Amino acid sequence: MSAQDKMSPPVSPTPVSPTPLSSPFSSFLSRTSSNGSTVSSHNREAHLTATAKRHKYFKRIFKFRQMDFEYAFWQMIYLFISPQKVYRNFQYRKQTKDQWARDDPAFLVLLTFWLCASSVGFALMLSLGFVGCIKFLLWVIFVDCIGVGLLIATLFWFITNHYMLVNPPRGQDVEWGYAFDVHLNAFFPLLMILHFFQLPFLNYVINKDIFISRLFGNTFWLIAIGYYIYITFLGYSALPYLKNTRALLFPITGALVIYILSLIFTWNFTWLLSDFYHYRVMSS
């Protein structure tokens, strides 16, 4: 499949029902109907549409033959080298399927695979044992990824819909599913950098009480957090009805300050994380 095909994935056309003709008098009656009834009907239809989309998404989560894993893998690669292209495809989905959030769970399934594989490797490096490895894996999946992801997605969903919508919003708002997709996009590079790329250096270079270990390990953290912040910014800046999205880049300054302070005050983030995981697994 060519790169152009990936940039414009084929979609099934949505049939459009013909609009019946109405007389001027009936149009007048329609326009003068109560606003409360119209808004209630609109909200009910929107709710049913969102429910149907969620039902369709979770119904497909175990139907692997219906998933486009090649396209999901392409997205994972481009989240590292050119994340802007990933969000261009989100814009294409909005134009063709009238939703920003993913309708194919292939990305979530692949992310779960990499989460399990990298976590097993991390657990082996920490010498947690078989039972400890299972506990660690469950902690990373349900707390680090899903639990924290639900909180972050809900927080950004609330902030963007209450403080960042363009006035007037023209009926546009940020879908919660899209906010969770933005978190998953930003979480994947962070996961691979902290749980995969630094694994070969964990016990022999990073987890040492010397300056070069802190510099090396904390630089991994700075790059990972920088990726998360930048990809999150790209996700919300892709929405044309949001304003002041550059404010989402401000945490990078805080990350740089903490990085410098960590080198001064001998904070080794990877060492602290390893101790935390070891404590959580062995004490539970």
C-alpha positions as CSV (number, residue, x, y, z in Angstrom):
1,M,0.0,0.0,0.0
2,S,1.4,3.4,-1.0
3,A,1.9,6.3,1.3
4,Q,-0.8,8.2,-0.6
5,D,-3.2,5.4,0.1
6,K,-2.4,5.7,3.7
7,M,-3.0,9.4,3.8
8,S,-6.4,8.9,2.3
9,P,-7.8,5.5,3.4
10,P,-10.8,4.3,1.5
11,V,-14.1,4.6,3.3
12,S,-17.6,3.4,2.5
13,P,-19.9,6.2,1.3
14,T,-22.7,7.0,3.6
15,P,-26.1,7.1,1.9
16,V,-28.0,10.3,2.3
17,S,-31.8,10.2,2.4
18,P,-33.6,12.7,0.2
19,T,-35.1,15.7,2.0
20,P,-38.9,16.0,1.4
21,L,-40.3,19.2,0.1
22,S,-42.3,21.3,2.5
23,S,-44.6,24.3,2.1
24,P,-43.7,27.7,3.4
25,F,-46.5,27.4,6.0
26,S,-45.1,24.1,7.4
27,S,-41.6,25.6,7.4
28,F,-42.9,28.5,9.4
29,L,-44.5,26.2,11.9
30,S,-41.3,24.2,12.2
31,R,-39.2,27.4,12.8
32,T,-41.7,28.6,15.5
33,S,-41.8,25.4,17.5
34,S,-40.6,25.4,21.0
35,N,-36.8,25.7,21.5
36,G,-36.8,23.3,24.4
37,S,-38.4,20.5,22.4
38,T,-35.9,21.1,19.5
39,V,-32.9,21.1,21.7
40,S,-34.1,18.0,23.6
41,S,-34.6,16.1,20.3
42,H,-31.2,17.2,19.0
43,N,-29.5,16.1,22.2
44,R,-31.3,12.7,22.2
45,E,-30.2,12.1,18.6
46,A,-26.6,13.1,19.4
47,H,-26.6,10.8,22.4
48,L,-27.9,7.9,20.4
49,T,-25.3,8.5,17.8
50,A,-22.4,8.6,20.3
51,T,-23.8,5.4,21.9
52,A,-24.0,3.7,18.6
53,K,-20.4,4.6,17.8
54,R,-19.1,3.3,21.1
55,H,-21.1,0.1,20.7
56,K,-19.7,-0.4,17.2
57,Y,-16.1,0.3,18.4
58,F,-16.2,-2.2,21.3
59,K,-18.1,-4.7,19.2
60,R,-15.1,-4.8,16.8
61,I,-12.4,-5.1,19.5
62,F,-12.3,-8.9,19.3
63,K,-12.9,-9.1,15.5
64,F,-9.2,-9.0,14.5
65,R,-9.9,-9.8,10.8
66,Q,-11.9,-6.5,10.5
67,M,-9.0,-4.4,11.9
68,D,-6.5,-2.6,9.8
69,F,-3.3,-3.4,11.7
70,E,-1.1,-2.2,8.8
71,Y,-2.6,1.3,9.0
72,A,-2.4,1.2,12.8
73,F,1.3,0.3,12.6
74,W,1.9,3.1,10.1
75,Q,0.4,5.5,12.7
76,M,2.7,4.2,15.4
77,I,5.8,4.8,13.2
78,Y,4.7,8.3,12.2
79,L,4.0,9.3,15.8
80,F,7.8,9.2,16.1
81,I,8.9,10.7,12.8
82,S,6.0,13.0,11.7
83,P,3.0,13.0,14.1
84,Q,1.3,15.8,12.1
85,K,0.5,13.3,9.4
86,V,-1.4,11.1,11.9
87,Y,-3.7,14.0,12.8
88,R,-4.3,14.8,9.1
89,N,-5.9,11.4,8.9
90,F,-8.1,12.3,11.9
91,Q,-9.2,15.3,9.9
92,Y,-9.9,13.1,6.9
93,R,-12.0,10.8,9.1
94,K,-14.1,13.8,10.3
95,Q,-14.8,14.7,6.8
96,T,-15.8,11.2,5.7
97,K,-17.3,9.6,8.8
98,D,-18.4,12.7,10.8
99,Q,-16.3,11.8,13.9
100,W,-12.8,12.7,15.1
101,A,-12.3,9.6,17.3
102,R,-11.1,6.3,15.9
103,D,-13.7,3.8,14.8
104,D,-11.1,1.0,14.4
105,P,-9.7,-0.5,17.6
106,A,-6.6,-1.8,15.8
107,F,-4.4,0.9,17.3
108,L,-5.6,0.0,20.8
109,V,-4.9,-3.7,20.3
110,L,-1.4,-3.0,19.0
111,L,-0.7,-0.6,21.9
112,T,-1.8,-3.3,24.3
113,F,0.6,-5.8,22.7
114,W,3.6,-3.3,23.0
115,L,2.5,-2.5,26.5
116,C,2.6,-6.2,27.5
117,A,5.9,-6.9,25.7
118,S,7.8,-3.9,27.0
119,S,6.4,-4.4,30.6
120,V,7.5,-8.0,30.6
121,G,11.0,-6.9,29.6
122,F,11.0,-4.2,32.3
123,A,9.9,-6.7,34.9
124,L,12.6,-9.1,33.9
125,M,15.2,-6.4,34.3
126,L,13.9,-5.7,37.8
127,S,14.0,-9.4,38.7
128,L,10.4,-9.4,39.9
129,G,9.7,-13.1,39.3
130,F,6.7,-14.6,37.6
131,V,4.0,-13.5,40.1
132,G,5.7,-10.1,40.3
133,C,5.7,-9.8,36.5
134,I,2.0,-10.5,36.4
135,K,1.3,-7.9,39.1
136,F,3.5,-5.4,37.4
137,L,1.8,-6.0,34.0
138,L,-1.6,-5.5,35.5
139,W,-0.5,-2.3,37.2
140,V,1.0,-0.8,34.1
141,I,-2.1,-1.7,32.0
142,F,-4.9,-0.7,34.3
143,V,-3.3,2.1,36.3
144,D,-0.5,3.7,34.2
145,C,-2.3,3.4,30.8
146,I,-6.0,3.1,31.3
147,G,-6.5,4.8,34.7
148,V,-4.2,7.7,34.2
149,G,-5.4,8.0,30.6
150,L,-9.1,8.2,31.7
151,L,-8.2,11.0,34.1
152,I,-6.0,13.0,31.6
153,A,-8.6,12.6,28.7
154,T,-11.4,13.7,31.0
155,L,-9.4,16.7,32.2
156,F,-8.5,17.8,28.7
157,W,-12.0,17.2,27.5
158,F,-13.4,19.4,30.3
159,I,-10.8,22.2,29.8
160,T,-11.1,22.3,26.0
161,N,-14.9,22.4,26.0
162,H,-15.2,25.0,28.8
163,Y,-12.3,27.3,28.1
164,M,-10.9,26.8,24.6
165,L,-13.9,26.7,22.3
166,V,-14.0,29.5,19.7
167,N,-16.9,31.9,20.4
168,P,-19.5,31.2,19.2
169,P,-18.8,27.4,19.1
170,R,-21.3,26.8,16.3
171,G,-22.4,23.5,17.8
172,Q,-18.9,22.0,17.8
173,D,-17.3,20.4,20.8
174,V,-14.4,18.0,21.7
175,E,-15.5,14.4,21.7
176,W,-14.3,12.5,24.8
177,G,-13.3,9.6,22.6
178,Y,-11.0,11.9,20.6
179,A,-9.5,13.2,23.9
180,F,-8.7,9.6,24.8
181,D,-7.3,8.9,21.3
182,V,-5.0,11.9,21.8
183,H,-3.8,10.4,25.1
184,L,-3.1,7.0,23.4
185,N,-1.2,8.7,20.6
186,A,1.0,10.6,23.1
187,F,1.4,7.6,25.4
188,F,2.8,5.3,22.8
189,P,6.1,7.1,22.2
190,L,6.4,7.7,26.0
191,L,5.9,4.0,26.6
192,M,8.5,2.9,24.0
193,I,11.1,5.4,25.2
194,L,10.8,4.6,28.9
195,H,9.9,0.8,28.8
196,F,11.7,-0.3,25.7
197,F,14.5,2.0,24.4
198,Q,16.1,2.5,27.8
199,L,15.9,-1.2,28.9
200,P,19.4,-2.2,27.6
201,F,20.9,0.6,29.8
202,L,18.7,0.1,32.9
203,N,20.9,-2.0,35.1
204,Y,24.3,-1.3,33.7
205,V,24.2,2.5,33.1
206,I,21.1,4.3,34.4
207,N,20.5,2.7,37.8
208,K,23.8,3.9,39.3
209,D,24.5,6.6,41.8
210,I,26.7,8.7,39.5
211,F,26.1,11.9,37.5
212,I,26.4,10.3,34.1
213,S,23.6,7.8,35.1
214,R,21.3,10.6,36.1
215,L,22.1,12.6,32.9
216,F,21.5,9.6,30.7
217,G,18.4,8.3,32.4
218,N,16.7,11.7,33.0
219,T,17.3,12.6,29.4
220,F,15.2,9.7,28.4
221,W,12.5,11.1,30.6
222,L,12.8,14.6,29.2
223,I,12.5,13.2,25.6
224,A,9.5,11.0,26.5
225,I,7.6,13.8,28.4
226,G,8.4,16.2,25.5
227,Y,6.9,13.8,23.0
228,Y,3.8,13.4,25.1
229,I,3.3,17.2,25.5
230,Y,4.0,17.9,21.8
231,I,1.7,15.1,20.4
232,T,-1.0,16.2,22.8
233,F,-0.7,19.8,21.5
234,L,-0.9,18.6,17.9
235,G,-4.0,16.6,18.7
236,Y,-6.0,19.6,20.0
237,S,-4.5,22.1,17.6
238,A,-5.9,20.0,14.7
239,L,-9.4,20.9,15.9
240,P,-10.4,24.1,14.0
241,Y,-12.8,25.3,16.6
242,L,-10.3,25.5,19.5
243,K,-8.3,28.6,20.4
244,N,-5.1,29.2,22.4
245,T,-3.9,25.6,21.9
246,R,-0.3,26.8,22.1
247,A,-0.9,27.0,25.9
248,L,-0.7,23.2,25.9
249,L,3.0,23.6,25.1
250,F,3.8,25.5,28.3
251,P,4.4,22.4,30.4
252,I,7.6,21.8,28.3
253,T,9.1,24.7,30.2
254,G,8.3,23.1,33.5
255,A,9.8,19.8,32.3
256,L,13.0,21.5,31.4
257,V,13.2,23.2,34.8
258,I,12.6,19.9,36.6
259,Y,15.2,18.2,34.4
260,I,17.9,20.8,35.4
261,L,16.9,20.5,39.0
262,S,17.1,16.7,38.9
263,L,20.7,16.9,37.8
264,I,21.6,19.4,40.5
265,F,19.8,17.6,43.4
266,T,20.7,14.1,42.2
267,W,17.3,12.9,41.3
268,N,17.4,9.8,39.2
269,F,13.8,9.3,37.8
270,T,14.3,5.9,36.4
271,W,15.9,4.7,39.7
272,L,12.9,6.2,41.6
273,L,10.4,4.6,39.3
274,S,12.1,1.2,39.6
275,D,12.0,1.4,43.4
276,F,8.4,2.5,43.2
277,Y,7.4,-0.4,40.9
278,H,9.4,-2.9,43.0
279,Y,7.7,-1.6,46.2
280,R,4.2,-1.7,44.7
281,V,4.6,-5.3,43.4
282,M,6.4,-6.8,46.3
283,S,4.2,-5.2,49.0
284,S,0.9,-6.1,47.4
